[in-house]
Amino acid sequence: MAREQSVSRDDFARQHGFASYLEMFESSTPVATADSRKWCITPVAGGKWLAWNDGDRAAASFDSKDAAVAHIERTAGVQSANV
C-alpha cells in the first residue's frame, strides 16, 4: 500500500504565493495552539485570509480576518487570543 507523501513546508507556502515557509510564517499571526498544532492566520493576495496549522499543512481561504479566526475556533475547539 503506497503512502501519500506530505507536502513540504516550502511547497505549501508556494501554493499560497510565498517564496518560502519562513516568509509565510513571518507574515502570519498565531491565533491558537491545540493538539500540539499552531494555528495561524495569514493575509494573502486579493484581500483574502488563510487559516492553517503547522501540523497538517492544509489551509482554508476566507474573505475576512474574522471569518478565518472563527474557523480556527470551530475547527480547533479553542478560543483564540484577541487577534
C-alpha positions in Angstrom: 0.0 0.0 0.0 1.5 3.3 -1.1 1.7 6.1 1.5 0.9 9.6 0.5 3.8 12.0 0.7 3.0 15.1 2.6 3.6 18.5 1.0 6.9 20.1 2.1 6.7 23.3 4.1 8.1 25.3 1.2 5.7 23.8 -1.3 2.8 24.5 1.0 4.0 28.2 1.2 4.5 28.5 -2.6 0.9 27.2 -3.2 -0.3 30.3 -1.3 2.0 32.8 -3.0 5.0 32.9 -0.7 8.6 32.2 -1.7 9.2 30.0 1.4 7.7 28.7 4.5 9.7 31.1 6.6 8.3 34.0 4.6 4.7 32.7 5.1 5.2 32.1 8.8 6.7 35.6 9.3 3.6 37.0 7.5 1.3 35.1 9.8 -0.4 35.8 13.1 -0.6 32.9 15.6 -4.1 32.5 16.8 -4.2 29.4 19.0 -2.4 26.2 19.9 -4.4 22.9 20.1 -3.2 19.3 19.9 0.4 20.4 19.6 -0.5 22.4 16.4 0.0 26.1 16.0 -3.0 27.7 14.2 -2.3 30.9 12.2 -4.0 33.4 10.0 -2.2 34.9 7.1 -3.2 37.7 4.7 -2.9 36.7 1.0 -3.5 38.3 -2.4 -6.9 39.6 -3.2 -7.7 40.6 0.4 -8.2 37.0 1.4 -7.1 35.4 4.7 -5.8 31.9 5.2 -6.5 29.8 8.3 -4.0 27.0 8.7 -1.9 25.0 11.1 1.6 23.7 11.1 0.6 20.1 11.6 -1.3 19.0 8.5 -0.4 21.9 6.3 -3.9 22.4 5.0 -5.3 25.9 4.5 -8.8 27.3 4.2 -9.4 30.7 2.5 -11.7 33.3 3.9 -12.9 36.8 2.8 -12.1 38.3 6.2 -9.8 38.0 9.1 -12.7 37.5 11.5 -14.0 34.6 9.4 -10.6 32.9 9.4 -10.3 33.3 13.2 -13.9 31.9 13.7 -12.9 28.9 11.5 -9.9 28.1 13.7 -12.0 28.5 16.9 -14.6 26.0 15.5 -12.0 23.6 14.0 -9.5 23.5 16.8 -12.1 23.8 19.5 -10.3 26.7 21.2 -11.0 30.3 22.0 -8.4 32.5 20.2 -6.5 35.3 21.8 -7.6 38.8 20.8 -6.3 39.0 17.3 
